[in-house]
Amino acid sequence: MVSSGSDAGDWQQICEEGRRLLHEGRPHAAVDLLSRAEKDERGEVAALLGVALFRTESYDDALKHLRAALELRPDNADLQQLTHQCQMNLDARLDVYVPPLEFFDRDTLLHGRSTPRVPHPPQSGHRRTVWERLRYRVGHTIGNLGGVVFDTITKVVGRRYRDAVWTNWYHKRLYPGILTLAHMREQLNEHCLHDTYPPGVMTGFAPPDLERPAGVTRYRTADGSWNRLENPLEGAAGTRFPRNVEKSVIRPADDTDLLEPNPRLISRRLLTRDGDPKTVPFLNLLAANWIQFMNHDWVNHGEVMLDETIEIPLDDDDPARRRFEQGSIRIGRTQPDPTRQESGETTPVTFVNEVTHWWDGSQLYGSDQETQDRLRSFEGGRLTLLADGTLPIRPDGVEDTGFLRNWWVGLSMMHTLFAREHNAICDHLAENYPDWGDERLFNVARLVNAAVMAKIHTIEWTPAILPNEGLAIGLNSNWYGLLTYKFRKPEHRKTVATFNVANPELGGLVGNAINRHDSPFGLAEEFVEVYRLHSLLPESLEIRDHVTGEKVEDIPVPATRQASSPAMSARFGMANLFFSFGKQHPGQLVLNNYPRFMQELTVPGNPVFDLGAIDVLRARERGVPRYNEFRRQLGLNPIREFEDLTDDLDVVDTLREVYGDNVESLDLMIGTLAEDTATRRPTRFGFGETMFQIFILNASRRLQADRFYTDDYRPEVYTPEGMAWVDEASLKTVILRHHPELANTGLANVTNAFEPWDDEAWLDPNRHPLREYDPDLAKDPWRGDAHR
């Protein structure tokens, strides 16, 4: 043990020993040593002790020592940055796990599921009139005939969709391009749906004699079970992620392959932002928190392992090595699937989804009965909200809702908005059905609210981030059907038309027959990987006053996390936050545009965490193929050389420096971000074609495989009033319903709330490309909605 003393040699020796302990990953030992040393006049002991305390998550004590050191060394940039980060961590209470630690349990997943609680279905069913039966038969006749013709034309027109490397659908004329997209989707449905349970067993190893609870024929369950009555755990929380690639190419990397090339090096060289973020001029920042809000409804691997880690070494010149006095970043491994059987498994590795796979609003309502019950008021079907319309605050300082991981103010905005929307739907249903009880109001409102979110994502978010005319028509056809979209004005469109054509292309997926394409529904590991869209986030939020439009303050995004979120909402108000997000642009999904704060992020249990490196590492760990093999599995041609990705020779040189000349080693996320925005993507596309394939597949499958968007999307289940609510809803109408004060802002001037909230009467087509595809607005492009 080094003795403590007052002369320079002693404190320097103690600091040297403290650094050694920190580099060995022993911060508690370093704290013990440095706490007994006398302080030096240069502040080095105080600075090093602050670092050691930071790494033990003792942010309050760390801040005191870092500030003391900063007083002696006020120009030290590392100390300034670390002190600022420490203050944000302290305010956000990042030493607290949110939610509390919980891990998958084999017995619970296989044998311990509770019986879902949903109300008994109504005793009397709706009987169709003669007119309704006639409309149904006409729709089916037209659909059957139209389907044969449409399928034939699609196969003929769409079969040649690949050039030497890239697809060509967006180089074709409008409708041949749409038919080509339809053909590509059918190819993906035919070849890229792979169940991960052993042959001959039901999802989740459900026993064949499970008794069907009353009510599941009409309502969603808390854990997503019984959506498919014949396979009750299909899509439920706690079931496996399927795959979109052949099992033969699922090769989880060993510890050597996990680190080759080094994920931290990739993050530093190919992800780090150089200067100001590159932004998307035709999109606002609501698009970023919206997709995280949606992702939390669909997929999550649960808590990482605390005692099984992957160690990513840091290069000698890595700034994290200097700033945090450490030689590596330690990352908890993904929880293994505890339900794997000793024999009969055909998939090399499997993982479990913590949330329901369905598009059912589980991020708002929870994925288990206990969570759902905690959030309900049990009065009038409503969720519990405080008197000011905000979410209740938990003891850990975070707003209470159905999904709490990675919490920040952007999520708070969306969760609060749609909790209010749920309660508004309840009140509307209660007005029309005064004899309904709390349970029925809650469950029908949940159906309607989830459908509103699915509609917004399908025909607003996706066309906003991918503003291409052919794709916009295809996505609206997914929801309404091509006939309704083309021949009805927006205000007259109904999800289920009066004469609903029973064909997914002509009549829409929603309200038509279910189709699982002979594979149990679930969202795949590959789906998880393409939704790593962190580059959308800025470094800081530009908070504005919605009355004056003036910027009030810049708030670093890390200062809005966990316990800092409700404080920020209370300080600025939801209306100002929505306005601010509507005015700010997100980052482009390209190389070297990753948020810098995410490369030295703090999460509970891990004070130094590079999310960019983790994004690369997780695909390798979970056996997702690297970029070229991923393309082959999706029916695309592989790249032959790095020059196929981009014409930017500097990018090509960096790729070669990191990956050598081996294009087969290129990581999936890096390859997708490298796809050149000028020549390898459709005009204004927010991301490249490799990611787009998974979007094509799942944008349709999330709707088409869900009973509540297909066979049971009908008035007997949703009520006529509920279906009308969905038809009339958009993100703009939802925001204005709960924040009418925003009607005097640029929101009133745009059709799609994900467009920039510009105030000008003439909306610049470069900032509002969707208007080119709106036949009503195209007649008078000089005027926005507020001036029509």
N, C-alpha and C positions, 0 to 999 in steps of 0.2 A: 504494500500500500504506500502510495506517495504521501509524505507528510505535508501538512499545510503550513504555510509560513508567509512572511510579509515581503521577502525580497523577490526581485524579478525572476531569478532562476526558479524559485519554488512555484510561483503562479504559472510560469510558462510550462514547467514540467507537468503541473496538474492539468493545464489545458491540453497538453499533448496526450496525456493519459485519458482525459475526458473524450477527446476526439476519437481515440482508438476504441473506446467503449461504444461510442455512438456508431462508428463505422461497422462494428461487430453486431449491431442491432441490439444493444443493451442500454437503452436510454435511462432506465430506472437506476442502474448502477452508476451511470454518468451523473445523474441528479444527486445521488448520495455523495459521490466524491466532490463534485463542484460546490455543493451546498456548504461543505466544511472548509472551503478555501477562502482566504481573505481576498477581498476585492482589490483589483489593480486600478491604477489611475487611467489606464487606456480603455477600460470597460470590457476587456476580452473575457474575463471570467463571467461577468454579468451576461454578456452576449451568448456565450456558450451554454451557460445555465439556462437562459431563456430558450435556446434551441432544444436543449434536452427536455425541459418541461413541456414545450410545445409537442414534442414527439411522444410524451406520455399522456397527452390530451389534458394537461393541467393548464388550461388557457389563461385562467385568472392570474396564477402565479407567474406563468411565462411572460405575460404582458408587463408585469411590474419590472422584471429583470431586463426585458427588451427595451423598455422605455428608459431605464437607468443607463443602459449601454448607449442608447441613441442620444442621450444628453451629452455624452462624452464624444460621440462620433456622429454628429448630426448629418454629415454628408454621405454616410455609408448607405448605398442604394439597397443592398441586401437587407440591412437592418430595417430600413424604412418599409420595404415590402413585407417582410416577415411580421413586423409590428402591426401593420395594417391588416394583414391576413389573420393574425392572432385576435385582434379586436373583433373582426367579423365572425370568427369561429366562436368566440365567447358570447357575442350577442345572439348568435343563432343556436347556441347550446348544442354544438356539434359533438360534444362528448356523450350525448344521449342517443341511444339507438331508437330510431323511429321507423317502423313500429318496433316494439320490444322483440328481442331475439326469439325466434321460433323456427324449428327445423322440421322437415318432412319426417313422418313416422310411418313405418311399414304397416304396423297393425291398424293404425287409423285409416290409412289409404285403402287397405284391402278389406278390413272388417269393421271399422269403427265409424262409418259415415252415419250421420243422423238422418232420420226420415224428414224430408223437406216439408215445410208447413206452407200450404197455400189453401185458399178458401175452396169450399166445395163449388163445383160448377153450377150454374143456374139450372133449375129443374126443367124449365120449358125452353126448348130450342126455337130458333127462328125458322119459320117455314117459308120457303121461297114462293113468291107469287108466280102466276103463269107468265107474266111479263119478264120476271127475273130468270125463270127457267129458259125462256126463249132467247134472251140475251146471252145466257151462258152457252147454249147450244150453238148459236151463231158464232160466238167468239171462238169456241173450240173448233168448229168447222173451218173458219178462216185460218185459225192458227195452225191446224194440221196441214192444210194445203199450202199456206204460206211458208211453213217450216220446211217442207220438202223442197220447195223452190229456193228458199233462202240458203239452205244447207248446200244444195247443189252448186249454186252460184258462188258461195263462199269458198268451196273446195277448189273450184276452177280458178277463180280470181286470186285467191290468197296463197296458193301452194308455193309460189316462187317469191318468197319474202326475204331471202338472204342473198346478198352480194358476196364479194370475196371475204369480207369480215363482218360488215354491219348489215342490219336489216334495211329494207327499202320502203316500208309502208308509207312513210311520210314524204317520199319522193313521188308517190303516185297521185293521181287525181283524187278528189275528196272521197267519193263513195267507193272506188276501188281500194283506197287506203283503209276505209272503215271495214270493208269486207275482209281485208288482209288481217287487220287486228282481230276480227272475229275468228278467223282461221287459226291464228297464232294461239288464241285462248283455247280453242278446242284441242290443239296439239298438246298444250301444257296440261289440260285436264286428262288427256289420254295417257300421257307418259310420265307425269311428274307428281303423282299422288301416291305416296307409299306409307302404309300403316306401319307402326313400330311395335305393335303387339304381336305375339306369336300367332301363327295361323290357327284358326279354329276357336279362339277365345274372344270374348267380348271386351270392349274397351274397359280398362281399369280392372280386368279380371273379374268383372261382375258376375255373380252366380246367375244361372238361367232362370231361377225361380223367384226373383225379386218381386215382391208384391207392389203393384202400381198404386201409389197414394192418390187419394181423391184430389181432383183439382188440377193435376199436372197436364191434363188434356187442354186446358184453357189458359194457364198462367205459367210464367217462368218461375223456376225455383232459385233459391239463393245461391246454390253451388253449381248451377248450370246443368244439373241432372235432369233426365226425362224429357229433354227436347226431342230426342228420337226415342219413341216409346219402345221400339224393339231392341234398342241398345242403350239402356238407361244412363250409362256414364259417359256416353259419347259427348265430347266437348266440355265435360265437367271439370271443375277445379281439381287439381291433384291427379290429373291424367297426363299421359305422355305427349310430348311434341312429336308429331309425325315428321316425315321428310319429303322434300321435293327433289331429291337425288337418289340414284340407285344405292342400295345398301352396300354394294361392292366398292364404292368410292368413299364410304364413310370411314375415315381412318383417323381416330383421335391421335394427336401428336404426342410422342413421348417428350420427356423433359428437354431433350436436345432439340428436337424439331420445333417445340414451343417457342424457343428463343432464337430461331434462325430464319431470317435475320432478326436482330434484336428489336423487339417491339418499341422500346424507348427510343432507339436510334431512328426507327421509321417515324415515330411521332415527332421527333425533333427536326428531321430533315424534310419530311414530306407533308406534315400537317401544320406545323407552327405558323401562325399568322406573321406576316412581314408587314408591319405598319397597320394602317386602318383596315377593318374588314372589307372584303369585296361583298357588296350587297346586291340584292335582287330588286331592281327598280319597280317591278310590277306586283310586288307582294308586300304585305305588312307583317309585323312581328307576331300578330295573333296566330299566324300559320305555324309558328314554332311551338307555342304552348298548346295549340290544338292537337298537333300530332303526338305530343307526349301524353296529353289527356286521353287520346284514343289508344295509344300503345298500352297504357295502364289498364285499359279495359280488356285487352287481348292477351298479353303475354308477360310473364315474368318468371325467372328461375328461382325466386326466393332468396333467402339470405345465403351469402357465400360461407364457405367453411372457414372457421376461425383458427383451427389447429392444423390445417393442411394448406400450405401456401406454395405459390410459385414465386421464385426470386428472380427479378429482372435486374441484371447488373447495370450500373451506371458507368459511362465512360469517364475518363479522367477530366475531360473538359465540360462535363455535364454541369450546368448551373445548380441543379438540385443537390449534387454532391457537395458543392461549396456552401450553399445556403442552409441546407439541413444537416450537413455533416453526416452523410450516409453514403454507403457504397452500392446500395441496391434499393429497389422498390419491391416490397412484398405484397403479393396479391392472393387473396383467398381463392381457393378452387371452387368451381361450381358444385353445388350439392349433387351427389350421385342419386340415381333413381333407386330408392329403397325397395321398389316392387319387382325388380328383376328376379327372374326365376333361375334356379340352379341348372335347368336344362330346357331346351326348346326355344331359346331366344335366337332370333335370326338377324337382329339388328346389332351391330358391334357395340354401340353405346347408346343409351337413352337417358333422357332428362324429363323432369316433371314440371308442368305449368302450375304456378301458384294460384292463378286466377282462372276464371272460366274462359274457354276459347271463343265463346259466342260474342256477338255484337249486342250485348244485353245491358250495357251501362253498369257493369260490375265495379268499375272504378268509383262509381257514385254510391252504389248500394251494398258493396261488399261481395265476397265470393263464398260466404258461409252464413248460416242462419244467425249465429251469435252477433256477428258484425252488423248484419241487416237490422236485427232487433235493437241494437244499441243506437242506431241512427234514426230510428222512427219515433215519432211523437205518439203514435197509436191514437191519434185524433184526426178524423177526416182524411185518413190515408197519407197525411203529410210527413215529410222529413222534419227533424228538429232543426230549427233555426233560432238565432237570438232575436231580440226585439227589433234590432236594426237590420235584420235580413242577412246577417253573416253567419258563418258556421260556428258551432260551439268550439271552445278552446279546450284541448286536452291538458292533463297535468304536465305533459312534456313540452307545452307551449305551442303546439301545432294545432291547426284547425282539424276538426274531426270529420272524417269521411270514409268512403269504402276502401281506398287505397292510399297509402301514406308515404311510400318510398320516394326518395329523391325530391322531397317537397320544396317548393319555392313559390313565390308570389304569382307566377304565371299559372301554376296549377290551381292555386287558391281562387283565382279569377274564374276559371272554367268550372270548377266544382261548385263554387257559390252560385254562379249563374244558373247551372242546370239543376241544382237543388231548389232554387226559386222556381225554375220552370216546372219541375215536378209538382210543387205545391200549387202552382197556378192551374195545372192540368187537373189536379184533384178537385180544386174549387169549381172548375168548369164542369167536371163530371157530376159533382154533387148537386149543382144547380139543375142539371138535366135528369138526375136519378136520385131524388132526395131520400129514397128508401134504402139506398146502398149503405152498407156498413164500412168500417175502416179498412178491413182486409181487402175487400173487393176494390175499393177506391185506390188503395195503394198499388195493387197488382196490375190493374188496368192502366193506371197512370205510368207505371214503370214501362209497360209495353209501349205506350205512346211516346214517352220521353226518349227511350232507346231508339225508336224509329226516327224521331226528329234528329238525333245525333247521327244516325246512319245516313239519313238523307243529306244532311249538311256535308258530311265527309264525301259522299259519292258525287254530288252535283255542284258542290261549291269549293271545298278544300282542294280536291284533286285537280279539277280544271284550273284552279287559280295557280297552283304550283307548276302545272303542265299546260299552259294556255295554248293548246293546239286545236284547231277547229274540228278535225276528225275525231280526236280523243274526246272533246267536249260533247260531240254528238253521241259517241259510243257510251260515255258514262251516263248521260241523260237517258239514253235508251236502256241502260241497265235498270234505271229506276222507273221511268215512265213507259218505256217502249218507244221505238222509233216513230210509230204512227202518231202517238200523242205528242211527242216532242216536236215533230215537224208541222203538225196540222192544228195544234192548239196554242194560243197565246199563253204566256206564263201564268197570267192570273186565272186561266181557265183549265190549267192542267190538273188532272187527278192521277194519283198513283195507280189506282185501279179505275180504268175508264168505264164509262157506261156500257159500251160494247168492248169488253176486255178481250183482246185477241190472245188466245192461249198459245203464245210462242214467246220464248225469252227475248228474242231480238225485236220482234215487231210489237209485242205487248208488254215487254219488260220482265225482269226477273221477279220483282216484288208483286205478290198477288197471283202469281202463276205457280205451276207445279214444282214441287221440290225436286232437286236433282243433286245427288251426292257423287255422281260419276263413279259409282261402284267402290267408293273408298270412304271409311268413316271420317267425319269432319274433325278437323283440328288445325291449328295454325302451326306451321312447320318451323324447325330450327332455322331453315334458310330464310323464312319470313322475318324472324327476329334479326338476322344479320343485316338485311337490306334496310331496316328501319333505324340504323345508326346515323341519325341526322343531326348530330350535335353542332355541325358547322352553321346551322341556321341561327344559333344564338350569338348575340353581340357580347362585348365585354361589359357593357353597362347599359342601363335603361335610361332613356331620355324622358324624364317625367315632365308632362305639360299640364297646364291648366285648360280644361275643356271650354271655359268661357272665353278666355283671351287668346288661347292658342299658343301662349308663350311658354318657353321651356323654363321649368322651375328649378330642376336639379338633375344631375347625373348620379345614378345610384349603381355601383358595381353589382353585377348579378350575384356574386357570392354573398352580398349583404342582404339578399332577399330570401335566404334559405331557412328552412325549418322554423325555429321560434321567431326569426326576424320577419317572417311573412305576415302574420296578423298585425304586428306593429306597423308594418309598411302600409297595409290595407287601411288601417285606422288613421294613419297620418295623412294619406293622400286621397282616400276614398275610391271606391270601385269605378265610378264614372270617369275620374281623371286617369285611372290606370288603363281602362279600355281605350280611352281617347289616345293616350300616350302610345300604346301598342299599335293602334290603328295608324299612327303617323310615322312610326319607325320601321325601317326595313330590316328583314333578316339577312343573314349571311348566305352567300352562294355555297352550294355543295360541290366544291372543287378542292384541289390540293392546296396546301398552305393557306388554309382559311379556317383552321380549327381554333376555338376560343382558347386563348392563352391561359386563362384562369383554370380551365379544365385540365391542363397539363401539370398543374401542381395543386390539385384540389384536395380538400380535406373531407373525409367521410367518417362517420362514427366507427371507431375501431382502427382507423388507418389515417393518420394525419397528413401523409404525403402520398398522393394517389394520382397517377397520370391516366385520365380516362381515354385519351387517344391511344396509348399503348394497350389499354385494356380492350378497346374496341377491336384491335388487331388480334390480340391474344385469345379472346373468347371464341372466335371462329375456329382457330386452330384447335383449341382445347375440346371443342364440341364436335369435331370431326366434319365441319363444313368444308367442302373442297375449296382450294385456292382458285383464283380468278379464272384461269383458262379452263380448268376442269369444270368449274361451275357453269361456264358458258356452254360447254359441250353437253352437260346434263340438261340444260334448258333448250337444247336444239339450236343453239347459236354456234357460229364458227369461232374458233379460238383466234387470238391475235398471233401473228407470226414473229413480230419484233415489237419493241417498245414504240417505234415510230408509228405503228398502227394506231396507237392510242391518241397521239397528239402531234401537232406540227411544231410545238414549242421545244426546241432543241435543248434548252436549259433543263426542262423537266425530264426529257429523255436521258440526259447526262446524269441527273440526280438518281433516276430510277436505276441506271446501270451501276452507279456507285454503291447503291444500297443492295441491289439484287444480283449484281454481276450481269452476265448475259443470259441468265436463265429466266425466260418469261414464265415458265411453269411455276416458279416459286413466288410470283407476284401475289400478294394478299388480296382477298376479295374486295375489301373496302377501299384499298388504295387504287386498285384497278378501276373501280366504279367512279371514284372521284377524279381519276386521270382522264376519263373519256372526254375528249375535247368539246367544249361548249360551242365552238364555232362550226365544226365540221362533222362531229360524231354524234350530235344530238339534234333532234328536231328543233326548229327555231324556238327560242325562249324556254326550252325544256329545263326544268329545275334540276333534273338528274339524268343520267345516261341510260342506255337501252338495257344494260345487264340488270340493274335494279328494276327497270320497268317491267321485265318479264314477270317477276314475282308480284308486282302490282297488278298486271293484267290478270294473273291467275286468281289472286286473292280478293281483288275488288269485286269480282263476280261471285266467287265461292262463298265469301262471308254472308252473302245474301241468299244465294241459291240453295245452300245446304241447310238453312235454318228454317224450321217449320213455321216460326212466327213471322217470317218475311215472305213465305210462299203459301203453302196450303192454308195456314191459319191467319194470313193477313186478310181479314174479312170483318164485316161489321158485327157478326155474332161474337167475335173475340175482342176487337178493339173498340167497338161501338161506332155508329156512324159519326158521332161527335168527335171521337178520338181520331178517326181517319181523316176527318175534315181538318182537325188541328194539325196533323202531319202535313197535309196538302198545303196549308197556308203558311207553314213555318219555314224560316230560313235563319241563318245566324243573325242577320240584320234585324228581323222581326223579334227574335228572342232577346237580343240586346236592348232594343227599344222598348220592349214590353216591361223590362225591369229597370231600365235607365232612360226614361223618356226625355230627360234633359239633354241627351246626346242627339236629339232630333235636329238641333240647330248647329250641328257640326258637319264635317265632311262625310260622316257616315250616311247622312241623308242624300248625299250626292252620288253614291255608288250603288250598283246593283248587288255586288258580291262583297260581303264584309271583310274578306281577306284581301281585297284590293287596297291600295293606299287611300286613306281618307282625305282626298284632295278637295279643296274648297272651290277651285276655279270652275267657272261655267263650262269652259272647254276642257275636256279631259284628254290629256296627251295620250295617244294610242300606244306609245312606248311604255307608259305606266299603267295603261288600262287596255291591254290587248284583248280581253274577253269581249269588249264592246264590239269588236269587229265581227263577232259571231252572233250577236243578238240582232235579229232582223228588225226589231222595233227601233232600237237605238241607232242602227246603221243608217236609217233615213235622216237622222239629225245628230251627227256625232259631235256637234259643238255644244250640246247641252247635256248636263247630268240629270239624274233623277229629280233632284230638288228643284230643277228649273223646268221640268216637263209640264 
